Amino acid sequence: MVELTDARIDKTMERGRIARETEPRAASARYDRQLGRVIVDLTNGCTFAFPPRLAQGLESATDDQLAEIEILGAGYGLHWEALNADLSIPGLLAGIFGTRTYMARRAGQATSPAKVAAARANGSKGGRPRKSANG
């Protein structure tokens, strides 16, 4: 029983070591007021920046609030205490700036030349058809 527990502990420790060496983690983070970007320096030497208006909980934050960034969990997350906002580093690098619902709502707000043209064409036909009472 003890050998089994020791083997599990050793395996878990090895997975943690590999994760620390390979997964993206924040070494430092700051808000650049001039650029209007949150800038994250990663432990692998890369730098990542994003506009805070894209991120859930940061959309309407002031510059002073954005400047108060904390790094969480050995670099796996960012936290803004005054905003009660948390973002994960792996999520940010994958382009995930909030919950699934938040991201779906943001995607619906996206505009493109094709979307504008389709909306205009639909509008010229009288707009979206009314829903029937039966379905």
Secondary structure, DSSP 4 states (H G I P E B T S, - for coil): -HHHHHHHHHHHHHHHHHHHHHS--EEEEEEETTTTEEEEEETTS-EEEE-GGGSTTTTT--HHHHT--EEEGGGTEEEETTTTEEEEHHHHHTT--S-HHHHHHHHHH---HHHHHHHHHHHHTTSSPPPPTT-
